[in-house]
Amino acid sequence: MRFFTELPKPELHLHLDGSLDPTLALELARTRKVEAPRDWAGMRAALVAPERCVDQADLLRAFDLPIALLQDEEALERLADHVVRAKAAENVRYMELRWGPHLHTAKGLTQSQVIAAVARGARSAAAEVGVQVRLIVTALRSHSVDENRALAVAAVAAKDLGVVAFDLAGREAAFPDPLTFKDAFDVARGGGLAITLHAGEWGGAAQVRRALEVAPARIAHGAVAVDDAALCDELIARGVVLDLCPSSNVQAAIVPGYGDFPILALHRRGVRVTLNTDDLIVSDLTLSEEYLRVRRRLGATVTELLALARTGYEVAFLNEAERRPLVAAFDAWVEERLGR
């Protein structure tokens, strides 16, 4: 475990509202007068999803309480600060933090205010702990075309705050077609943001193929692409990256068990993949623990795990001037530690 904790890691698929620390949640529940457990154990139990949910929709219920608690700027700022520091503590050196701003407007905040609050918290912590942080703004499949287009406009306007990409997530079974929000994707892309979206959490490989219709640079999840050889070839040809989260996909019943997760099959086939947690608290694990699980439960070699980490730096939503020193620092660490 020590090796993976010390490894300078990138994390590209991490949800802010799935990473609410129980101690902070207790304080927010008390001061915001939100109905919630009043003891630490009860709060933790409310925030962590079951090890095995019925499906994706069942897993998403774990987000209801965090969203209720995160309806003001101070709460959002404090959580962003906390998550960055927690990730720095396990040697995550670069991270992309994503969340759906519209979910945090129930008590009067605008989407732009939500984005600015998260950016402040992330930036203040990043400056102190030496982590580079970028933000991914996430639209929801269940929201209207107009709401998601407005979010894309707000995301583009916040590029100077560290927003680098526009994402789509949510209940895939109920809202399967990402092209419903083509206008929002076009606004984001036209404004200089990278495009990513969640796919393959329901509906199998066909949903990953469908996601390609919006021309993403990366796809969040998408491991079920392994079932379609032609789709894998297309991902390779188009250079589309899969940001995978094994433990979370086991929780959401996308795969039968951890041993069935195809990250190594995809990697060995030539599909570019990254390793991530999805949610620090909802999935109840660190990125270091996820690396260890892939090593122990899937039999990944150290060389393969180092390749997954390096890929994360290579495909991060950064320009080359920003990316180059991160890759160089990673390579230097590997050379010093392993002589390779």
N, C-alpha and C positions, 0 to 999 in steps of 0.2 A: 504493500500500500504506500510506503514511503516514496518509492520511485514515482508513482503516479501523482502523488501530492506535490512533489518537487518539480515534476514536468511542467514547463511553461506552456500552458494550454490556451487555445482559443475556444470560445463558446459562441455559436452563431444562432442557436435556437433556444431562447430562454424568455419565458413570459413573466412580466412584472407581477401581474395579479395572481399568478400561481406560485409566487415566492414570498408571500406575506408571513413573516416570522411570528410565531404565537405570542411572544412577549409584547411585541409592538401591537399586535392585534388586540390583546387584552386592554392595553392603554387606549387604543382608538375606540373600542367598544364602550369603555367606561366614559370617556370624554365626549363621544359623539352620540351617546345614548342609543346605541344600536343593540337590539336583542341578540345576545350571543352568550356562549359559555363564559363563566366568570372565574374559572380556574384554569391553570396552564394546561393540565392534562386534557381537560374537556375542550379547550380551544384548539389544541393540537389535533385532537381527534376530529374536530369539525373541519379543519383545514387540509388534512391529508386524505386523499382519495383512497378507497379500498384497494387492496393489492390486485383485486380482480373485479372490474366493473362489468356491467352487462354489455355496454358498448360505449362509443364515443360520447353520446348524449348523456349517459349516466356519469361518466367521468367529468363532464363539464359542469355538473351540479356542484362540484367542489369549489367552483369559482363564485358562487352566489354570495357567500359571506364576505370574501375579500372585496368584491365589487361594492357591496353595501357599506363597507368601512372606508372605502377610498373615494370619497366624494368631495374632498376639499384639497386645496393646494398644499397645505402643510402635510397632510397624510401622504399624498403622492410623493412629495419631495423627500420626506423621511424614508419612505420605503425604497425609493430609488437609491438613496444614499446607503441604506442598509444592504441592499442586494449587491451593489458594487463592492462594498467592503467585505461581504461574505465571500464573494468570488475571488477577490484579491487574496484572501486568507488561504485559499487552496491553489494559489499560483495560476489563476486565470489571468493572462496578460492582455488579452483582447476579448471584448464581448460586445455582442449586439443584443440589446434589450428591446423586446417588443411588447406591445399591449394595444388594446382598443380604446382610444380616447373617448369615443362616443359613449362607452359604458359608464364613464365617470362624470357625466353631465346631468345626472338626475336631480341635483340640488342647485343647479344654476350656473355651474362652470361652463365656459365655452370650450370647444375642442382645442382651440389655440391656447387657452389658459392651462388646460390639462397637459398639453405637450410641453409648455414652458416650465411647468412645475416639475415634471419628471426630468427634464433636461437640467434644471438647476440642481436637483438632488444628485443626479448622476455625475455631473461635472464637478461638483464640490468634492465628492468622495474620490473621483478619479484623480483629481489633482493632488490629493493627499497620499493616495496609496499607489500611484504610479501605474494604473490600469488605463488602457485606451478603451473608450466606450463610444459606441454609435447607437442610434435609435432607429427602430423599425416601427412605423405606424401601421396598425392592423385594422382593416375594415372587417365587418361581420357579414356573413352570408345572410343572416336574418334581418339585416337592416335594409332600408329602402335604397333604390338607385340614387335618389337625390341626397340622402344622408351620406352615402359612401363617396359620392362625387364631392360633396362639401368637405369631407375629411381629406380627400386627395388634395384639394386646394390648400387646406390648412397645413398638410404635411409638406407640400412644396414650399410654402411660406416659411417653414421652420427649418429649412436646410442649414441655416447658419447656427442653429441650436444643436446640430449633430444628427438630424434626421437624414438617413441615407437610403431608405427603401420603403416601399409600400407593399403591404401584405393583405391577404384575405384568409380568414379563418372562420370557425364556427361549425354549425350543424350541417355537415356535408350531406347526410341522407335526406334532410328536409329541403335543402337548397343546393342541388348538385351542380348547377351550371355556372362556372365562373364568368362566362361571357355575358351573363346578366349585368355585370359590372364593368363591361368593356370601357365605358366612358370614363369611369374612375381610374382604371389602369392607364388609359391614354393620357389623362390629365397628369397623373404622377410621372409617367415616362417622359412626357413632353416637358415636364418641369425639372427633369434631371435626376429623378429618383430611380433606383434599381427596382425591379419587380420580382417578388416572390409570392408564393401562396401555399396554403396547406392543401394537401390532396392525398387520396388513398387511405384516409382513415375510415372510409366506408366505400363500398362499391368496387373494390379490387383495382386491378391494373388499369381498367378502363377509365377510372377517375384520374389517374396520373396522366394518361394519354390526353384526356380532356383538358387537364391543366396546361398542357403545352400550347393550347390554342391562344393563350394570352401571352405567349413568348416570354416566360420567366427566365431569369438568370439562375435561380435556385428554386427548389420545391421543398417545403417543410413536410417531413415524413416521406411518403411515397415508396416505402420499402416493398410494397406489394408489386412494384414494377418487376421484381425478380421473376414473377410468374409469366412474363411476356418477353420472350427473347428479342422480338422485333422492337419492342418498346425500349428495352435496354440498349439496343444498337442505336436507336434514335436519340436517347439521352446522351450517349457517348458522342455521336456525331454532332449534336447541337451544343455540347459542352454544358448541359444542364446538371447542376449539382443537387444531390439529395441531402438535406440536413436531418439526420436520423436521430431518433430518441428511443432506444430499445426498451428501457424499463417502462416508459410511459405507454408505448404501444402494447406491452404486455398488460398493463393496467386496463387499457381501453379495449382489450380482447380482440385486437387486430391480428395478433398471432397467438397460437395456443400456449406457448411458454417461451421463456428466455432462450432456451436452446434452439428454438425455431426461428429466431430473428435472423434475417439474411444479410446483415451488414457485411460479413466477410465474403459471402457469395457475390454480392454486388461489387465489392471492391476488387475481388480477384477477377471478375469479368471485365473490369475496366471502367465501370461507372464511378464517377467521382462522388464520394460520400464524406460527410463529416459526422463526428460523434458529439452528442449533446444530451442534456437532461430534460429539456422541455420546461420543467417547473421544479424549482428548488424545494418547495414545501409540498405541493400537491403530490409530487412523485417521491418526496422524502428521500432525496439522495443528492450527493455532490457529484460534480463531474469526475473527480478523482475516483469515486466509487464506481461510476459507470465504466470508466476505463478498466478498473480491476475486474468488473463483472465480464466484460468482453474478453479479457485475458483468461479468466478462470472458467467461465461457463461456455464460452464459444471456442476457446483454444487459440485465440489470436496470438501471433508472435509479437515480440517487442518491436521488431521491424515494421510489422503491419500497423501496430498502434502508433508508432512514430509517424508513419505515412499518413494516417488519419488526422493526426494533429497538424502536420505540416500542410495538408490540404486545406484545413480550416483557415490558416493564414493566407494561403494562396487564393482562395475564393472569397475572402472577406470583402464586404462592400467598402473598399478603400481605393484611393488612387495609388499608382505605383510608388510615388514618393513616400506615402504613408506605409505601404505594405513592406517595402524593401527592408527597412531596419528591423521589423518584427520577424521576418523570415531569417534574416542574418543572425539575430539574437537566438532564435530557436536552433538554427544549425550550429552555432557556437556552443550552445548548451549540450547538444547531442555529442559534438566532437569532444568536449571536455569530459563529459560523463562516460561516454562509451567508446571514444576513440574511433568514431566512424563519420 
